[in-house]
Amino acid sequence: MNYIESYEGYPYRYKFNDEYDIYVTVSQTGGKNRYEFIKQDNPTTKVSIDCDYLKFDSNKLYIYSNGYLPFYKSSENIQGWYTQTTKRVEFEGNIQILEFYDQYILIKDYDKNIIYFADENGNQISPTYKDIFVLDDAYIVKNENDKYIIIDKEFNQILNTIEYSYINPLLLDKGIILCANLPAKVNFNNSGFPSNIEYDLVDLSGNKITLKNIDGSEIENPAYTGIYFLGNKKNVSSYDLYISNILDIPYTFIGEEYYHN
């Protein structure tokens, strides 16, 4: 996440632009905080920020990658942002503005449990997705068929050979992604790991690669599942959670704590 650091010795005060700081008056009674723009050359000149929440702590105020300030007015189903010139933009609905990417806005609709890209007016311009992981020049998304694919910045599928029910970017820094299609029923061994999931290692050109032993022989279906440790192996009810966690690609956006499905 991107952020602005508070002034040294002045917690809860952050430089927003060359004219205004943002100051948070934190409630000492558990009530509502007060958020304000304060003129740097005249601190008595203040402009209230009408919202329920900004995302902050004593040292950091969290912002979008383009420098815009997200605000949340959950009490009225409003979320929006302030531009660097302090222009206020509002969107209505049970939606979260996740981030800005180039000229597009990434939005999550909590009522429909979908993710999509929109234009500056909030109009959907991409297909609908169920999950997303942001790469440097592309995105891993789960499409409406519950398959993970990789798309470019214009939402076109690339690496057409990659379409799996599970993609893990754990090895992405090595130029490899870990992929699998789950069977109808997942079996677990006595150690608590799935025993019938076959994984593919795929490079960023879409080609399957193999691991080899020292003697040059190919390793068949290596135990990649070892990266997922099931803490309580005897708790069968946790298997569903195990699979759910396997299928979820964690990627954190600003303000998720202010929303619920």
Secondary structure, DSSP 4 states (H G I P E B T S, - for coil): -EEEEEETTEEEEEE-SSSEEEEEE--SSSS--EEEEEESS-TT-EEE---SB--B-SSEEEE-TTS-EEEEEGGGTEEEEE-TT--EEEEESSEEEEEEETTEEEEEETTTTEEEEE-TT--B-S--BSEEEE-SS-EEEE-TTS-EEEE-TTS-EESTT--BSEEE-TTGGGTEEEEE---SS--B-TTSSBSSPPEEEEETTS-EE--B-TTSPBPPS--GGGGS--S-TT-GGGHHHHHHHHH------TTGGG---
